Amino acid sequence: MKRNQKSQSLSPLKTSDLTIEQLSQEAEYEFPYHYVTQFKDGQFKHFFLDTWSINYASTIEFLLQRIDAGQGTRIVDIGCGDGRFSRELALAFQSSAVVGIDYSRRAIALALAMNTEIANLSFESVDITAKHPFGTFDVAVLMEVIEHIPIEDAVSFIRSVRALIKDGGVLYLTVPHENKPLEYKHHQHFSVEKIVECLTPSFEIAEVLPFERITWFRGLILNLLSNRLFILNSPRLLSMVYRWYKKNLFFCASEKDCQRIFVKAVAR
């Protein structure tokens, strides 16, 4: 595969076509904020201050453990943003070809700039609901994406996602649960029943897993990482907190205790 080349715009959405929520997300791509989070060999660091870091790092590691990608697998990261998760996919599955796609030209420009050295990774700015030349993929990932889609467009978006996946291919996704208050840049959050209902016309559900346990310990951990008095920067302490978080707060006993949902689905 060729190394990253300048992305060709394939029917990207114009700024005038974006919703208020999408414009809010677009404005955040002035800085590649997903790259603040650092984790490797059990070590965890969050340079600058990103209160989402511990959630983001733990979810990436969880997904990389769940995804099954062998030699020659084609993987698409839909709604890749600035490409951080696409990067981790390409590094974890070096015999696979990874393509990150997003409607945001600014996000894709950041993704290209941050990942020039990875040979099995490419990026494109494209609206997947329009005509595109990608063909089909073995694996698709939607990490915190569907909540950004306007409710009235969700059905057509899922159909477009399905069109990107070969028959029998696998979709891995995460979405925020309705237990979590709706954020300003989101159109909707989901229950297990709701996300399964969205996917069932095009996919067979293979696994559903609520995660990110709701507990007062979560607020304590976030305050320990950063508060009005200090930001925790000790590599040793950060790694201890991160390991404790993954062991005790990432998984939960039931849907009523979760903040997010993981789904593995097979294309019909």
C-alpha positions in Angstrom: 0.0 0.0 0.0 1.2 3.5 -0.8 2.1 5.8 2.1 -0.4 8.6 3.0 -1.0 10.9 0.1 -3.0 14.1 0.0 -6.6 13.3 0.5 -9.0 13.7 -2.4 -12.3 15.3 -1.5 -15.1 12.9 -2.4 -18.4 14.6 -2.0 -17.6 16.1 1.4 -20.3 18.1 3.1 -20.1 21.8 2.8 -20.0 23.9 6.0 -23.4 25.3 5.1 -24.8 21.8 5.1 -23.8 21.0 8.6 -26.1 21.0 11.6 -25.5 23.1 14.7 -24.2 20.0 16.5 -21.8 19.2 13.6 -20.6 22.8 13.5 -19.8 22.6 17.2 -17.7 19.4 16.6 -16.1 21.0 13.5 -14.9 24.0 15.7 -13.2 21.6 18.0 -10.9 20.4 15.3 -8.7 23.5 15.6 -6.5 21.2 17.7 -6.0 17.4 17.4 -7.3 16.9 20.9 -7.5 13.1 20.7 -3.7 13.0 20.6 -3.5 14.4 24.1 -4.0 10.9 25.5 -0.9 8.6 25.7 -0.8 5.0 26.7 1.7 2.2 26.1 2.8 -0.9 27.9 0.5 -0.2 30.8 1.7 3.4 31.2 -0.9 6.2 31.0 -0.3 9.9 30.6 -2.5 12.8 29.7 -0.5 15.8 28.5 -2.2 19.2 28.7 -5.6 18.5 30.3 -8.3 16.3 28.7 -11.0 15.2 31.2 -12.0 12.5 28.6 -8.5 10.9 28.5 -9.1 8.0 30.9 -12.4 7.1 29.1 -10.8 7.4 25.7 -7.7 5.4 26.4 -9.5 2.6 28.1 -12.1 2.4 25.3 -9.4 2.2 22.6 -7.7 -0.6 24.4 -11.0 -2.4 24.9 -11.9 -2.2 21.2 -8.4 -3.3 20.1 -8.8 -6.4 22.2 -12.3 -7.1 20.8 -11.6 -6.5 17.1 -10.7 -9.6 15.0 -8.5 -8.6 12.0 -6.3 -11.1 10.3 -3.8 -10.9 7.4 -5.1 -8.7 4.6 -8.1 -7.4 6.4 -9.6 -4.2 5.2 -10.7 -2.0 8.1 -12.7 1.3 7.9 -12.9 3.7 10.8 -16.1 5.7 10.1 -16.3 9.1 11.6 -12.6 9.0 12.3 -12.2 12.6 13.3 -8.5 13.5 13.7 -7.6 9.9 13.1 -6.3 8.9 16.6 -8.2 5.6 16.7 -7.4 4.9 13.1 -3.8 5.3 14.0 -4.1 2.8 16.8 -5.9 0.3 14.5 -3.1 0.6 11.9 -0.4 0.1 14.6 -2.2 -2.9 16.2 -3.1 -4.6 12.9 -0.1 -3.9 10.7 -1.0 -6.6 8.1 -4.3 -4.9 7.5 -5.2 -1.8 5.5 -6.9 0.8 7.6 -8.9 3.7 6.1 -10.2 6.6 8.2 -13.1 8.6 6.8 -14.9 11.7 8.0 -17.1 14.4 6.5 -14.9 17.1 8.1 -12.1 18.3 5.9 -10.4 19.9 8.8 -10.4 16.7 10.8 -9.0 14.8 7.9 -6.3 17.4 7.4 -5.2 16.9 11.0 -5.3 13.1 10.6 -3.1 13.3 7.6 -0.7 15.6 9.3 -0.4 13.4 12.4 0.0 10.1 10.6 2.4 10.5 7.7 4.7 7.7 8.8 2.2 4.9 8.9 2.2 2.9 5.6 -1.0 0.9 6.1 -3.2 3.9 7.0 -5.0 6.4 4.7 -7.7 9.0 5.2 -10.4 10.5 3.0 -12.9 13.3 3.5 -16.2 11.9 2.3 -19.9 11.8 2.9 -20.7 8.0 3.0 -24.3 8.6 2.2 -23.2 9.9 -1.3 -21.5 8.0 -4.0 -17.9 6.8 -3.2 -15.3 4.4 -4.7 -14.3 2.5 -1.5 -15.9 -0.9 -2.3 -16.5 -3.0 0.9 -14.5 -3.7 4.0 -14.1 -6.7 6.3 -14.4 -4.7 9.5 -16.0 -1.3 10.2 -15.8 0.7 13.4 -18.1 3.4 14.7 -16.6 4.8 17.9 -18.9 7.4 19.4 -20.3 8.4 16.0 -24.0 7.7 15.7 -25.0 10.2 18.4 -23.6 12.9 16.1 -26.0 12.0 13.3 -29.4 13.9 13.1 -32.2 11.6 14.3 -34.0 11.9 10.9 -30.9 10.8 9.1 -30.0 7.9 11.4 -31.7 5.2 9.3 -30.1 6.2 6.0 -26.7 6.6 7.8 -26.9 3.0 9.1 -27.8 1.8 5.5 -24.8 3.6 4.2 -22.6 2.0 6.9 -23.9 -1.4 5.9 -23.1 -0.7 2.3 -19.4 -0.3 3.2 -19.2 -3.8 4.8 -19.1 -7.0 2.9 -21.6 -9.7 3.6 -20.6 -11.4 6.9 -18.3 -8.5 7.7 -18.3 -7.2 11.3 -19.3 -3.8 12.7 -17.9 -2.7 16.1 -19.5 0.4 17.7 -19.8 2.3 20.9 -22.5 4.9 21.8 -23.3 6.9 24.9 -26.2 5.5 27.0 -29.3 7.4 27.8 -28.1 7.2 31.5 -25.6 9.9 30.4 -27.0 13.4 30.0 -27.3 14.5 26.3 -24.2 16.6 25.3 -24.4 19.8 23.4 -22.9 18.3 20.2 -25.0 15.1 20.3 -28.5 14.5 18.7 -29.4 11.5 20.8 -28.1 8.9 23.3 -29.2 5.2 23.3 -30.6 2.4 25.4 -29.6 -1.2 24.4 -33.1 -1.7 23.0 -32.8 1.5 20.9 -29.4 0.8 19.4 -30.3 -2.8 18.6 -33.5 -1.6 16.9 -31.4 0.8 14.7 -29.1 -2.0 13.6 -31.3 -5.0 13.3 -32.6 -4.3 9.7 -29.1 -4.5 8.4 -27.1 -6.5 11.0 -27.3 -9.6 13.2 -26.4 -8.6 16.7 -23.5 -10.8 18.0 -22.7 -9.1 21.3 -23.9 -6.2 23.4 -22.0 -5.0 26.4 -22.9 -2.0 28.6 -19.7 -0.4 30.1 -18.4 2.6 32.1 -19.9 2.0 35.5 -21.9 4.8 37.1 -20.6 5.3 40.6 -19.4 8.1 42.9 -15.9 6.6 42.5 -15.9 7.9 38.9 -16.2 11.5 40.1 -13.5 10.9 42.7 -11.1 9.6 40.0 -11.8 12.5 37.7 -11.1 14.9 40.6 -7.9 13.1 41.5 -6.7 13.5 37.9 -7.5 17.2 37.8 -9.1 19.8 40.0 -8.8 23.5 40.9 -5.7 22.8 42.9 -3.6 20.5 40.7 -3.4 18.3 37.6 -1.9 14.9 38.4 1.2 14.4 36.3 3.2 11.7 38.1 3.6 8.9 35.6 3.6 6.3 38.4 0.5 7.6 40.0 -1.3 8.1 36.7 -0.6 4.5 35.7 -1.8 3.2 39.1 -5.0 5.2 38.7 -5.5 4.0 35.1 -5.1 0.4 36.0 -7.5 0.7 39.0 -10.0 2.4 36.7 -9.9 -0.3 34.1 -10.2 -3.0 36.7 -13.0 -1.5 38.8 -14.9 1.1 36.8 -14.8 0.1 33.1 -17.2 -2.8 33.2 -20.5 -2.8 34.9 -23.1 -5.4 36.1 -26.1 -4.2 34.1 -27.4 -1.6 31.7 -28.9 0.5 34.5 -25.3 1.2 35.8 -23.6 2.1 32.5 -22.7 5.3 30.7 -21.9 3.7 27.3 -22.8 0.6 25.1 -20.6 -1.6 23.0 -22.1 -3.6 20.1 -20.6 -6.2 17.8 -22.8 -6.8 14.8 -22.5 -9.0 11.7 -23.6 -7.6 8.3 -26.6 -9.6 6.9 
